[in-house]
Amino acid sequence: MKKRILSIILCMFLLFGLTACGEGYKPLQKSFNKKTTASFPSEDKELVKNDKYTLIYDSATASVKLADNETGTLWEVCPTPTKEPELDELGLPALRHGFPQSAIEVGYMDPNINGGGNQSVTTFDSVIDVGRIVLKEIKNGVTLEYYFESQEFMIPVNYVLHDDYLSISVDTAKIQENSYKITHITLTPFLCSVENDATDSYMFYPSGSGALVDTKSINDQGIVYNAYVYGDDLTMEEQFIPTNETSIRMPVYGYKSGEKGGFAIIDSGADTALLTATSGNTGYGFSAIYPEFQIRGYTPHRAKTFNNEYTANIYPTNMIEETVSVRFYPLSGEKANYNSMADIYRDYLVDDCGLKENDDEKALSVNLLGGTMITKSFLGIPYQTLYPTTTVKDASDIVTEISKDVDNLAVKLKGFGATGIDIGKIGGNFKIGDKIGSAKDIKNLSALCKDNKVDLYMDYDLVKFNGTGAGFSYFSDVVMNSGSIRSEQFIIDKAMRNNEEKMSYRLLKPAKFNDAVLKATDKNADLNLTGISFDTLSSLSYSDYSDYNETVRYNAKQGFSDAVSKALANVKKDKQKYMANSANAYAALNADIITDAPISSDNGHTFTENVPFYAMVFKGYVPMTCESINTAADTKRTLLGAVEGGMGLNYTLISNWDNSLIDALYPSFYSTVYSGVKDSMLNTYKDLADYYDSINGAKISSNEILSEGVHSTTFDNGVTVFVNYNTNAVETPAGKVPALGYIVSGGAK
């Protein structure tokens, strides 16, 4: 009986999700064509050739492979094992798993299963023998149309050969489907793969700063790790789950296997992508990293029957309309490593995205926290009031004192709005908190910073808010989930470790970002400030289904990065400087400085070593400072991460402490009182001042893992730093490096 009730509830959820949205929108996709005649070569065939590579049709897997014209080295969409096949119980060669032999995998909702269960099919299982394949020649490549007969949908994949990379893409507007609704497409899942146990091999995964993944055999399940590019979709309203996960800031991935490797850039549709690493799966025989593009976003809705709780994913009617695309760069010889991957991605950002050099680096940045809402009582009656942890005048005193010893300083004013760092109206209501200071005080502080050559930035939260005001409505300017419900988010209750209704807030519609940035830059100009910061706008991402009757934009986060980039363009137009925080790649491009730049991955069991890939890409182009050292869980390792990546130091400070801060909503105030942090901060700066001076404006030419926990970074001016993350001293080419220490050679000592 319970199962029948559950099935009814889940079916109602699914029906609601597939009919509630998009009634006025006319999708471009067509119905499944049952009459198209299959047309494809029966044998391998040369398709396109340029000076470096030849693109070949792979008849065994209905995919393609790339051949080096000089050496004959092959890079295959579906890799061929080099090992002898294992034998089954009859002594015959065991059948290979179909997933590594598939050009794509497609996820879909099956209407014949109670609740519309999620299913998936691959080209190997459902197209090569039982479906249809149509090959069409296009400029410098081919389109392979994969017809899944049983599910009645068709996915067209374009393979186009360029001078030094292969472009693989799907134009979702040309997808065909009937009653089986497609939810995601996994594109070339084993193009970036390593045969298990291959020597001198790893996979590169862009968690946080960057990480390497082992490729040793484990078992028939292996280890699977996945995360959304640019961070989790906040519209999903996830329940509290404790995690140390570090977001993916760059839409890239790659592999090395001896003197052969590959690197991929998701150059279109990265907003919608989930990046998966599968390692050590003996059934596959290969470890791989691949993107799963969400063609329809979703929201998990929860239903209760009796004492049980169940979750159903609610999908919208229409899929996104965008070309999702991956650039694959073959690597060989000494270029087969993550250093070359960083070079390729940096060049791509320069040539295609407008990244420019900036050598105005800061050896130190400080985040000054203005205030927070605390609970007081009057005659036994509790009330909320703003407690000023740092007034504007306090900030002036701190800047005056620090700038005496620091020549290259950046200062961010965070939580100086009407409700401090607590969520309130958009942009802190674009006013200075009454107890924190006045407009006149800010103008005086700005003048002081200019006199002392200190870059000053005011931070505005343009994403999270919990009330109408400042020109933005808490009811009509907020995102909706795929069930046409306003998306509620929650601040975590630290004591109960869960979500609390009284701590809820909402998210601003991406369509409103431009208006919000304009309002912030106008306010900044009124305050005589020339620097502006958007912590949340540069580091978060989410979907929005509030305008789904008119558009599919922001379905599955599609178009979110474009909305942010266009809004941020207003900062440059107003000739203000822009500070990004732990920035996603698109938000980092035009930043004058990135603070809280990632110095490690999530350190999960999937990863064997952290690498400073983020710093390798941006060093010499966008000035960076590391994560806040004094509030880090491990201050020494955070400092070493900054040194390895050539990033400046970063500290979070307040001037005034009150015991009521222990119960504040945000655990942002521990170990931050300036009087207690000052000496350690300035001593650390002095110890590293010569090093930072020696690498100012320099780019990272290489990074190397000498042994476990021992890394070296070489800059293009000859300076090399050796960093030891171990708890014992180690020998390096430059001498003995102390435990949790570093030494510098080729430049300042």
SEMILO-474603 format. One line per field, with one value per residue (C-alpha): residue number from 1; x, y, z. Coordinates in steps of 0.25 Angstrom, whole numbers, plus 5000, padded with zeros to 4 digits. Example, Ala and Ser with C-alpha at 12.3 -4.5 7.8 and 13.67 -1.06 7.14 Angstrom:
BEGIN
num	1:2
east	5049:5055
north	4982:4996
up	5031:5029
end
This chain:
BEGIN
num	1:2:3:4:5:6:7:8:9:10:11:12:13:14:15:16:17:18:19:20:21:22:23:24:25:26:27:28:29:30:31:32:33:34:35:36:37:38:39:40:41:42:43:44:45:46:47:48:49:50:51:52:53:54:55:56:57:58:59:60:61:62:63:64:65:66:67:68:69:70:71:72:73:74:75:76:77:78:79:80:81:82:83:84:85:86:87:88:89:90:91:92:93:94:95:96:97:98:99:100:101:102:103:104:105:106:107:108:109:110:111:112:113:114:115:116:117:118:119:120:121:122:123:124:125:126:127:128:129:130:131:132:133:134:135:136:137:138:139:140:141:142:143:144:145:146:147:148:149:150:151:152:153:154:155:156:157:158:159:160:161:162:163:164:165:166:167:168:169:170:171:172:173:174:175:176:177:178:179:180:181:182:183:184:185:186:187:188:189:190:191:192:193:194:195:196:197:198:199:200:201:202:203:204:205:206:207:208:209:210:211:212:213:214:215:216:217:218:219:220:221:222:223:224:225:226:227:228:229:230:231:232:233:234:235:236:237:238:239:240:241:242:243:244:245:246:247:248:249:250:251:252:253:254:255:256:257:258:259:260:261:262:263:264:265:266:267:268:269:270:271:272:273:274:275:276:277:278:279:280:281:282:283:284:285:286:287:288:289:290:291:292:293:294:295:296:297:298:299:300:301:302:303:304:305:306:307:308:309:310:311:312:313:314:315:316:317:318:319:320:321:322:323:324:325:326:327:328:329:330:331:332:333:334:335:336:337:338:339:340:341:342:343:344:345:346:347:348:349:350:351:352:353:354:355:356:357:358:359:360:361:362:363:364:365:366:367:368:369:370:371:372:373:374:375:376:377:378:379:380:381:382:383:384:385:386:387:388:389:390:391:392:393:394:395:396:397:398:399:400:401:402:403:404:405:406:407:408:409:410:411:412:413:414:415:416:417:418:419:420:421:422:423:424:425:426:427:428:429:430:431:432:433:434:435:436:437:438:439:440:441:442:443:444:445:446:447:448:449:450:451:452:453:454:455:456:457:458:459:460:461:462:463:464:465:466:467:468:469:470:471:472:473:474:475:476:477:478:479:480:481:482:483:484:485:486:487:488:489:490:491:492:493:494:495:496:497:498:499:500:501:502:503:504:505:506:507:508:509:510:511:512:513:514:515:516:517:518:519:520:521:522:523:524:525:526:527:528:529:530:531:532:533:534:535:536:537:538:539:540:541:542:543:544:545:546:547:548:549:550:551:552:553:554:555:556:557:558:559:560:561:562:563:564:565:566:567:568:569:570:571:572:573:574:575:576:577:578:579:580:581:582:583:584:585:586:587:588:589:590:591:592:593:594:595:596:597:598:599:600:601:602:603:604:605:606:607:608:609:610:611:612:613:614:615:616:617:618:619:620:621:622:623:624:625:626:627:628:629:630:631:632:633:634:635:636:637:638:639:640:641:642:643:644:645:646:647:648:649:650:651:652:653:654:655:656:657:658:659:660:661:662:663:664:665:666:667:668:669:670:671:672:673:674:675:676:677:678:679:680:681:682:683:684:685:686:687:688:689:690:691:692:693:694:695:696:697:698:699:700:701:702:703:704:705:706:707:708:709:710:711:712:713:714:715:716:717:718:719:720:721:722:723:724:725:726:727:728:729:730:731:732:733:734:735:736:737:738:739:740:741:742:743:744:745:746:747:748:749
east	5000:5011:5018:5005:5003:5018:5017:5004:5011:5024:5016:5008:5022:5027:5014:5015:5029:5027:5014:5015:5025:5028:5013:5015:5029:5031:5043:5052:5054:5047:5040:5047:5049:5046:5048:5062:5071:5084:5096:5110:5123:5125:5140:5149:5150:5159:5150:5158:5173:5181:5196:5197:5185:5176:5162:5157:5143:5144:5134:5135:5129:5122:5132:5145:5159:5171:5184:5197:5202:5216:5217:5203:5200:5185:5175:5162:5148:5146:5160:5165:5171:5186:5185:5181:5166:5162:5156:5142:5138:5138:5152:5148:5151:5142:5133:5137:5128:5120:5122:5136:5132:5122:5122:5111:5102:5088:5080:5065:5052:5044:5029:5026:5033:5026:5030:5037:5050:5064:5070:5082:5086:5099:5102:5109:5097:5086:5091:5102:5094:5080:5079:5082:5095:5095:5108:5108:5120:5122:5133:5146:5138:5125:5112:5109:5094:5091:5077:5072:5061:5055:5055:5051:5061:5073:5086:5094:5109:5118:5133:5141:5156:5164:5179:5182:5170:5157:5144:5132:5119:5104:5094:5082:5073:5075:5072:5060:5051:5037:5031:5045:5050:5065:5071:5086:5096:5110:5119:5131:5132:5146:5153:5161:5164:5176:5177:5177:5191:5198:5212:5215:5200:5189:5176:5175:5162:5160:5155:5159:5173:5174:5176:5182:5174:5181:5178:5182:5172:5163:5150:5138:5132:5145:5143:5134:5135:5126:5123:5116:5125:5125:5118:5105:5092:5087:5073:5072:5070:5079:5077:5089:5100:5114:5125:5139:5136:5143:5136:5141:5145:5150:5143:5155:5160:5171:5180:5194:5199:5214:5217:5203:5192:5180:5174:5159:5153:5138:5137:5121:5111:5120:5109:5101:5112:5115:5129:5131:5144:5143:5156:5161:5148:5153:5140:5143:5158:5160:5160:5153:5148:5136:5126:5111:5103:5089:5080:5068:5071:5063:5059:5058:5045:5042:5029:5025:5017:5014:5028:5036:5041:5044:5050:5046:5054:5044:5049:5043:5036:5046:5061:5072:5075:5090:5102:5110:5124:5137:5151:5161:5175:5184:5197:5210:5225:5229:5216:5208:5206:5198:5208:5204:5190:5191:5198:5187:5176:5183:5185:5171:5166:5176:5172:5158:5153:5161:5170:5180:5193:5193:5206:5199:5201:5198:5206:5195:5180:5171:5156:5150:5137:5128:5117:5107:5093:5093:5082:5080:5069:5062:5054:5055:5050:5060:5062:5072:5082:5094:5108:5119:5131:5139:5134:5139:5148:5153:5156:5164:5172:5175:5179:5188:5195:5197:5201:5213:5219:5213:5215:5205:5192:5178:5166:5152:5140:5131:5118:5118:5103:5090:5091:5106:5110:5096:5087:5077:5073:5080:5094:5092:5081:5093:5095:5105:5100:5097:5105:5117:5119:5114:5116:5125:5134:5135:5139:5150:5155:5155:5164:5173:5175:5178:5188:5195:5194:5184:5174:5160:5148:5134:5127:5112:5104:5095:5091:5085:5074:5062:5054:5048:5056:5067:5058:5057:5045:5046:5034:5036:5051:5054:5058:5048:5051:5046:5033:5030:5032:5041:5054:5057:5071:5075:5086:5091:5088:5102:5096:5086:5094:5082:5073:5065:5052:5055:5068:5063:5066:5064:5073:5072:5068:5080:5072:5074:5089:5091:5082:5088:5102:5098:5092:5105:5114:5106:5106:5121:5123:5114:5124:5136:5140:5148:5148:5136:5135:5124:5128:5115:5113:5127:5127:5112:5103:5089:5077:5064:5051:5043:5041:5040:5027:5036:5049:5058:5069:5075:5069:5081:5089:5090:5094:5097:5112:5108:5098:5109:5120:5110:5107:5121:5125:5118:5129:5140:5130:5130:5145:5144:5154:5147:5151:5146:5146:5149:5145:5139:5148:5138:5137:5152:5155:5154:5157:5167:5170:5165:5164:5162:5168:5168:5180:5176:5165:5155:5165:5156:5160:5159:5171:5186:5192:5188:5194:5193:5186:5178:5190:5198:5187:5185:5199:5204:5190:5181:5187:5183:5183:5180:5169:5169:5180:5176:5162:5167:5166:5181:5188:5202:5197:5189:5202:5210:5199:5200:5215:5215:5205:5212:5199:5199:5195:5180:5175:5161:5160:5151:5154:5143:5139:5127:5123:5110:5118:5119:5104:5105:5099:5112:5125:5133:5139:5148:5163:5160:5162:5173:5180:5183:5186:5194:5208:5207:5201:5212:5223:5219:5218:5232:5237:5232:5233:5246:5240:5228:5236:5245:5232:5224:5217:5225:5217:5218:5226:5225:5221:5226:5223:5237:5231:5219:5216:5228:5226:5234:5229:5238:5235:5238:5249:5257:5252:5248:5241:5242:5230:5229:5215:5221:5223:5238:5249:5253:5264:5262:5272:5272:5275:5268:5254:5249:5236:5224:5233:5239:5252:5255:5266:5269:5265:5261:5265
north	5000:5010:5007:5010:5023:5027:5024:5033:5044:5043:5042:5055:5062:5058:5062:5075:5077:5074:5082:5094:5102:5106:5106:5119:5116:5109:5100:5099:5084:5075:5061:5049:5045:5031:5031:5036:5025:5021:5026:5023:5016:5001:5003:5013:5025:5038:5050:5062:5065:5078:5080:5073:5063:5054:5052:5038:5031:5020:5009:5000:5010:5020:5031:5038:5037:5047:5043:5051:5052:5051:5040:5033:5034:5032:5039:5032:5036:5022:5016:5003:4994:4990:4979:4965:4963:4956:4942:4938:4926:4918:4923:4932:4947:4954:4965:4979:4989:4997:5010:5013:5009:5019:5033:5039:5035:5040:5042:5042:5041:5028:5031:5016:5015:5019:5033:5035:5028:5033:5024:5025:5019:5019:5019:5005:4999:5006:5011:5003:4990:4994:5009:5017:5026:5037:5043:5057:5064:5079:5089:5082:5071:5063:5062:5048:5047:5036:5031:5023:5015:5010:5023:5031:5042:5047:5054:5061:5062:5071:5067:5078:5078:5091:5094:5089:5084:5076:5082:5073:5079:5077:5088:5085:5092:5081:5069:5061:5054:5049:5044:5041:5054:5056:5061:5061:5057:5052:5056:5047:5040:5033:5043:5048:5034:5026:5011:5006:5004:5011:5016:5031:5035:5043:5051:5066:5070:5085:5085:5098:5100:5088:5073:5060:5047:5033:5023:5010:4999:4998:4989:4987:5000:5009:5023:5033:5048:5058:5073:5084:5094:5107:5101:5095:5100:5108:5107:5093:5096:5085:5081:5083:5073:5076:5076:5082:5082:5092:5097:5096:5110:5106:5098:5089:5075:5066:5054:5049:5035:5034:5043:5044:5052:5061:5074:5079:5092:5093:5106:5106:5101:5100:5106:5094:5083:5073:5068:5054:5046:5031:5024:5010:5003:4989:4987:4999:4996:5011:5023:5036:5050:5055:5065:5063:5074:5076:5078:5080:5086:5080:5083:5071:5072:5064:5056:5049:5037:5032:5032:5032:5043:5042:5051:5053:5062:5071:5075:5086:5083:5089:5087:5098:5103:5105:5098:5091:5089:5083:5087:5075:5078:5065:5066:5058:5057:5067:5074:5063:5069:5079:5090:5090:5089:5102:5109:5105:5110:5123:5125:5122:5132:5143:5140:5137:5143:5156:5153:5164:5165:5173:5174:5182:5171:5172:5165:5167:5169:5170:5168:5178:5173:5184:5178:5167:5166:5162:5159:5169:5170:5182:5179:5164:5166:5161:5170:5170:5181:5184:5182:5190:5180:5191:5205:5213:5221:5208:5204:5217:5215:5200:5205:5216:5206:5195:5204:5209:5195:5190:5197:5189:5188:5185:5187:5181:5187:5175:5176:5191:5192:5193:5179:5177:5164:5158:5156:5168:5176:5175:5182:5184:5194:5202:5210:5210:5204:5215:5210:5207:5221:5231:5235:5246:5236:5227:5239:5242:5228:5228:5240:5234:5221:5230:5238:5225:5218:5207:5201:5202:5193:5193:5179:5178:5165:5165:5151:5148:5156:5154:5167:5177:5189:5197:5195:5180:5172:5160:5154:5157:5159:5145:5132:5121:5106:5096:5094:5109:5111:5123:5116:5118:5117:5115:5119:5108:5107:5104:5098:5088:5087:5088:5098:5108:5114:5127:5128:5127:5136:5137:5139:5151:5147:5147:5156:5167:5166:5178:5187:5183:5185:5199:5203:5198:5206:5218:5217:5215:5228:5235:5231:5235:5220:5215:5200:5191:5176:5166:5154:5145:5150:5145:5132:5126:5121:5116:5113:5121:5117:5130:5134:5120:5124:5133:5127:5115:5124:5120:5106:5097:5110:5112:5127:5130:5133:5142:5150:5152:5156:5166:5172:5173:5180:5193:5194:5196:5206:5214:5213:5207:5195:5182:5172:5157:5147:5132:5135:5126:5128:5137:5146:5146:5151:5166:5166:5176:5166:5152:5150:5137:5130:5115:5109:5094:5084:5078:5068:5057:5042:5043:5053:5049:5063:5078:5086:5101:5101:5113:5121:5116:5121:5135:5139:5151:5154:5156:5159:5149:5148:5134:5130:5137:5132:5135:5129:5116:5102:5100:5114:5108:5100:5112:5120:5110:5109:5124:5123:5112:5119:5133:5139:5150:5149:5151:5153:5156:5166:5173:5184:5181:5169:5166:5152:5152:5150:5135:5134:5142:5135:5135:5128:5139:5146:5136:5139:5153:5164:5173:5175:5160:5157:5170:5165:5151:5157:5168:5158:5148:5160:5164:5150:5149:5163:5161:5148:5155:5167:5157:5151:5163:5162:5149:5137:5123:5115:5102:5094:5081:5070:5066:5055:5054:5067:5074:5084:5094:5106:5113:5127:5132:5142:5130:5130:5116:5113:5099:5096:5085:5081:5070:5070:5066:5073:5069:5070:5078:5083:5096:5090:5085:5090:5090:5083:5092:5101:5107:5112:5121:5120:5128:5141:5147:5139
up	5000:5004:4990:4983:4990:4988:4973:4972:4979:4971:4958:4962:4965:4951:4944:4951:4947:4933:4931:4940:4932:4918:4913:4906:4900:4887:4887:4875:4876:4866:4868:4866:4851:4849:4834:4833:4826:4833:4825:4830:4826:4829:4831:4837:4828:4827:4829:4830:4830:4833:4835:4849:4850:4842:4847:4845:4846:4856:4850:4862:4872:4862:4867:4863:4866:4864:4857:4858:4844:4848:4858:4856:4871:4873:4882:4882:4887:4891:4895:4891:4902:4901:4911:4908:4911:4924:4922:4926:4934:4920:4917:4906:4905:4915:4908:4910:4917:4907:4914:4910:4896:4895:4888:4897:4909:4910:4922:4921:4928:4925:4926:4927:4940:4953:4956:4943:4948:4943:4932:4923:4910:4902:4887:4889:4895:4888:4874:4868:4866:4869:4865:4853:4850:4840:4836:4830:4825:4830:4828:4834:4840:4841:4849:4854:4857:4867:4867:4879:4873:4886:4893:4881:4882:4873:4878:4867:4870:4862:4861:4855:4853:4856:4855:4869:4875:4872:4875:4880:4881:4882:4877:4886:4877:4867:4877:4874:4885:4887:4900:4906:4912:4911:4924:4921:4911:4915:4903:4900:4914:4911:4902:4914:4920:4925:4925:4939:4945:4934:4938:4939:4938:4945:4942:4945:4952:4954:4969:4975:4972:4964:4967:4962:4962:4963:4952:4960:4959:4971:4968:4959:4965:4966:4972:4966:4969:4962:4964:4957:4949:4956:4968:4973:4967:4979:4974:4977:4992:4997:5012:5021:5018:5024:5014:5011:4996:4988:4976:4961:4957:4943:4932:4929:4931:4925:4926:4925:4921:4919:4908:4903:4909:4906:4911:4909:4911:4912:4903:4903:4912:4924:4933:4931:4933:4944:4943:4947:4950:4951:4956:4957:4951:4947:4939:4930:4930:4929:4938:4932:4934:4926:4926:4927:4922:4928:4917:4926:4940:4952:4966:4977:4984:4996:4999:5012:5014:5028:5034:5022:5013:4998:4988:4973:4963:4956:4942:4933:4920:4911:4910:4908:4895:4894:4887:4898:4893:4897:4891:4892:4891:4888:4896:4894:4899:4909:4906:4913:4927:4935:4932:4917:4921:4929:4917:4907:4916:4919:4904:4902:4912:4906:4891:4892:4905:4906:4918:4919:4927:4940:4949:4960:4970:4985:4995:5006:5006:5018:5019:5029:5035:5038:5047:5049:5055:5070:5080:5092:5102:5108:5121:5117:5103:5092:5080:5068:5067:5058:5066:5059:5059:5051:5049:5038:5047:5053:5038:5036:5048:5044:5029:5035:5044:5033:5022:5030:5028:5015:5002:4993:5001:4997:5007:5005:5014:5016:5023:5024:5020:5028:5034:5034:5028:5031:5019:5018:5006:4993:4994:5009:5004:4998:5010:5022:5035:5044:5055:5046:5040:5031:5016:5021:5028:5016:5007:5018:5018:5003:5003:5013:5005:4992:5000:5005:4991:4997:4988:4995:4991:4996:4996:4992:4993:4980:4981:4995:5001:5011:5009:4999:4997:4990:4977:4978:4981:4991:4983:4968:4967:4972:4965:4965:4964:4953:4961:4960:4975:4980:4984:4999:5004:5018:5027:5035:5050:5056:5068:5062:5049:5040:5033:5041:5035:5042:5035:5021:5009:4994:4982:4972:4958:4948:4939:4950:4952:4942:4950:4963:4958:4953:4966:4973:4964:4965:4981:4980:4972:4982:4993:4985:4985:4972:4976:4977:4981:4978:4987:4984:4970:4966:4973:4973:4962:4961:4952:4950:4945:4948:4933:4928:4920:4911:4911:4915:4919:4933:4932:4938:4940:4925:4923:4937:4934:4923:4932:4942:4931:4925:4938:4942:4929:4936:4946:4935:4928:4941:4942:4955:4960:4962:4973:4971:4982:4980:4966:4955:4942:4935:4947:4949:4934:4937:4951:4957:4968:4973:4988:4994:4982:4984:4989:4990:4985:4994:4999:4996:4996:4980:4979:4981:4981:4980:4969:4967:4954:4957:4960:4948:4939:4946:4952:4944:4938:4950:4964:4974:4989:4996:5005:5019:5027:5041:5039:5032:5038:5036:5035:5032:5020:5015:5016:5008:4997:4995:4994:4984:4975:4977:4983:4993:5007:5012:5026:5032:5043:5052:5062:5073:5080:5088:5094:5087:5074:5079:5076:5063:5050:5043:5049:5043:5055:5062:5062:5055:5065:5059:5072:5073:5059:5055:5060:5053:5040:5039:5043:5032:5022:5026:5024:5010:5005:4997:4991:4987:4981:4973:4966:4965:4951:4948:4942:4946:4936:4942:4955:4959:4969:4974:4984:4992:4998:4992:4981:4973:4965:4955:4950:4937:4943:4948:4963:4968:4981:4988:4997:5007:5012:5021:5036:5034:5027:5013:5003:4990:4979:4986:5000:5012:5013:5028:5032:5027:5021:5008:5002:4990:4980:4968:4974:4988:5000
end
